Amino acid sequence: MSNRKIPFPSEFLPKGTEQEKTAQGLLGTLSNMLSHSKSVYLYDNPTHVVVFNANLCTKEDGKIWYGDIDLTLQHKSLRKLAEILGKTVYVLPEHSARFGKERQPAYSEYIAIVDKFGELSLSNLEFFYLKKGVPHLKTSDELSVTVSSREKVELREEDYEPIELPALSSIRVLKTMDPINLFWKKIIEDYGKDTAQEIFDRLYVTESYYQKLTAKLKKFLEKIYPNLHPAIIEQDMGWHLLNLGPNHFIDKQAWEKSNTGYLKK
């Protein structure tokens, strides 16, 4: 058996060049962080163009800086950097100039570029826009992305076996047990522990039931953690629902019934 070690992809080793020092003076130290929580920062700044773990590169010097950058707030510093260097600066996402790409950045994957005159361009104007030269994300109302409509499929009632679900009105928001656990506790009580896992794998619920269960869970988390940031609440909800909640859904059908789930045959 070979003892040859497989080298880990190289990391960026700063050389202490004037370009690197200038970038740090304008944008902060290497590996600069905007926030300890990306989701909290994005929640608080929903229209900002933010690149976490960004790489700043020029074609002449390669990679000269890395860290979090909020283009909406720091675009002036980025423009000044390009003007001082007299070169085009590329803002690349993490994987475009890391994990073996430090010496050969993928410049074509840029999120933003600033030329030596301070002119800023964004890669995807379908999602971003420049308002008076300041980069912003488009809001959901502003987005003009055309999403192909899902093909309509007529579901047949005979393909599903109905199963009674816990009445949502009976699932109270308790400090001792969250609604998702109460939901499965009721399933286990009614159908047995051995059958519960099979139900979990095959259970389809209606969108309205899921939304109401989600609302109960949010109310529970807000009650238990009244000072928790809304973004962290959403993260907790996502974890609960992904790991413990029902995760198969049927489109609205005429034969739907309240508090009824459906097991795919």
Secondary structure, DSSP 8 states (H G I E B T S, - for coil): -----------------HHHHHHHHHH-STTB-S-S-HHHHHHHSTTS-EEEEEEEEETTTEEEEEEEEEHHHHHHHHHHHHHHHTS-EEEE-GGGSSTT-SSS--GGG-SEEE-TT--EEES-TTTEEEETTEEEE--TTT--------------GGGEEEEE---GGG----SSS-HHHHHHHHHHHHH-HHHHHHHHHHEEEEHHHHHHHHHHHHHHHHHH-TTS-HHHHHHHHHHHHHHTS---EE---TT--TTEEEEE-
